[in-house]
């Protein structure tokens, strides 16, 4: 018994019309709603992960730049302090006759001024270069930008 394509299609179509459409149980509908929410939640989580990843990579770049800045500030400070103190020592030992002919107040001012400028410059530069994040945000335990990220993550985890 061989049917042609047209007869096959009409037989299948007639059989399909006789079947009842099954009623969707309530449990399947609830699971579909939960699945839709989970898909939406996953999309939000993926977007948040991408944003946090970009933020962390920017923080790492800032940290590298800060370390480089600290290194060069310390180097510059040491060179300046060495130059100021070197000038005083040069005057003391290579131009000793000229230096000893100067007034006592000039000699005292030169030595005390070079030492004071060295100490002040070193303390200011090193304090600024090594100013830690905890000192900058001592009122809050966490910087505001990280607090926003934590709040967003908490919102996403609470929604589950």
N, C-alpha and C positions, 0 to 999 in steps of 0.2 A: 504494500500500500504506500504509494509514493504521492506526497502532496507537493504542489508547487509552492513557490515562495509566497504567492499571494494568498493561497489557501492557508498556509502556515500562519501568516500574520493575522488573518481573520479569525482563525481558531484560537490563537493566543489572546487576541483582543476580546473575543467573546468570553473566554474563560476568566480573564481579568475583571470583566464587568460583574461576574457572578460572585467574586470574592468580597468580603466585607473589609472595610478599613478598620484596623485594630484601634481601639481606644487607648490613648497614651495614659498610662497610669500616673497617678499623682507623684509617686516617688521618682519616676524618670524626669518629670518636669522640674522637681526640686533639685535633682542632681544636675540638670542642664543649667539651672540658674546658678548653682554653686560653681559649676565649671566656667560659666561666663565670668563670674566674679574673680575666679582664680586666674583666668587668662588676663583680665584687666589688671589684676594685682601684679602678675608676672611682668606685664609691659611696663608698669610704673617702676617696679623694682629694677628692671633692666636699664631704664632711663636714669634712675638714681645711681646705679652702679657706674654707668658711663660718666656721669657728672662728678661723682666722688673720685673716680680714677683720674679725670682731668685735673681736679683740684689738688689731689695728692701729687701728681706729676709737677704741677706748678709750684707746690710747696717745696718739692725736692730741688727744683731749679733755683728757687729763692734761697734755699739753704746753701747750695753750692756757691751762689753769688755772695752770700753773707760770709761764708768761710774765706772766699777769695779776698773780699774787702777787708776782713779782719787781718789776714796775712799781710796785705800791702799796707794797712794802717800801722801795724806793729813794726813793719820794716821801715816805713817812713818816719815813724816816731823815733826809732832807734838811730836812724841816720841823722835826724835833726839834733837829737840829744848828743850824739857823738860829735857832730860838727860844732855845736855850741861849746861843749866841754873841751873839745880839741883846740878851739880858738883860744880859750883861756890858758890851757896848758902850753900852747905854742907861745903865747905872750910871756908866760912865766919862765919857760926854759930856753927859748931861742932869742927872745928879746929881753932877757933878764935885766940888763943895765937900764934899758928904757923903762921897763915895768917898775923897777925899784926907785927910779927917779920920780915916779908919779906920786901924787898925794895919797895918803892913807885912805881917805874916803873913796877915791876912785878905785883903788885896789879892792877894798872891801865890797863896794857896790858891784864890781865886775865879777868877783868870785861868788858872792851871795846871789846876785842876779842870775848867773848861769846855773847855779845849783837849784835855785827856786824855779826857774823856768823849766829845768829838766824834770823836776818832781811834779810840777803842775801839769806840764804837757803829758808826761807819762800817765799820770793818774786820770786825766780827762780822756785821753785817747783810749786807754785800756778799759776804762769804765764804759765808754760808749761802744767800743768794739765788742766787749764781752757782756753786754747788757742782755740778760736772758729773757726768754719769753715769759717765764713766771713772774719776773719783776715788772714787765710791761703790763701784765694783766693780773696784778696782785689782788685787785678787788674781786675778780671772778676767778674761779678755779679753771675755767675753760674759755679760750678766746671765742668771741661772738660768732665768727664764721663756722667754727667747729660745732658750736652749740646748735646752730641752725641745721647742720647735717645730722646731728644726733636726734634732733626733734623730728626731722623728716623720716629717719629710719624708724624711730619709735612709732610714728603715725602709721607707717606701713606695716609694722609688726602687730600693732594693736588692731588693725583692720581685719587681720586673719582671724 
